[in-house]
Amino acid sequence: MSADRIASAVTRIEAAMARIDAARESLGDSEARGSGSSARVVELVNVHEKLREQVAESLRELDALLATLEE
């Protein structure tokens, strides 16, 4: 995988994480105004955190792969 493709992938991942954050904040705001359940918000926050951890792990794997390819 070329450096340009990796940089592009990282950019897309970061953009996705920003969209997830915005959606979570938006949902949190609308849930706070409406009669939504706090259990659903907690569930979504947990899913969000799990996705963040998975993305972070993927980035670590990409870093390791790049380090191996650069040797």
C-alpha positions in Angstrom: 0.0 0.0 0.0 1.5 3.3 -1.0 1.9 6.2 1.4 -0.7 8.2 -0.6 -3.3 5.5 -0.2 -2.5 5.1 3.5 -2.8 8.9 4.0 -6.1 8.9 2.1 -7.4 6.0 4.3 -6.4 7.8 7.5 -8.1 11.0 6.3 -11.3 9.1 5.5 -11.2 7.4 9.0 -10.7 10.7 10.7 -13.6 12.2 8.7 -15.8 9.3 9.7 -14.9 9.7 13.4 -15.7 13.4 13.1 -19.1 12.5 11.6 -19.7 10.0 14.4 -18.9 12.7 17.0 -21.2 15.2 15.4 -24.0 12.7 15.2 -23.5 11.7 18.8 -23.6 15.3 19.9 -26.6 16.0 17.8 -28.5 13.0 19.1 -27.5 13.9 22.6 -28.9 17.4 22.1 -32.2 16.2 20.6 -32.6 13.4 23.2 -32.1 16.0 25.9 -34.8 18.2 24.4 -37.2 15.4 23.7 -38.5 12.5 25.7 -35.8 10.0 24.5 -34.5 7.5 26.8 -31.2 8.0 28.5 -30.5 4.3 28.1 -30.5 4.6 24.3 -28.0 7.5 24.6 -25.7 5.4 26.8 -25.9 2.5 24.4 -25.0 4.8 21.5 -22.1 6.3 23.4 -20.8 2.8 24.2 -21.1 1.8 20.6 -19.2 5.0 19.6 -16.4 4.3 22.0 -16.1 0.7 20.8 -15.8 2.0 17.2 -13.2 4.5 18.3 -11.2 1.7 19.9 -11.5 -0.4 16.7 -10.3 2.5 14.6 -7.4 3.2 16.9 -6.4 -0.4 16.7 -6.6 -0.3 12.9 -4.4 2.8 12.9 -1.9 1.0 15.1 -1.9 -1.9 12.7 -1.3 0.4 9.8 1.6 2.1 11.6 3.1 -1.3 12.3 2.7 -2.3 8.6 4.3 0.9 7.5 7.2 0.4 9.8 7.7 -3.1 8.5 7.5 -1.8 4.9 10.0 0.9 5.5 12.7 -1.5 6.9 
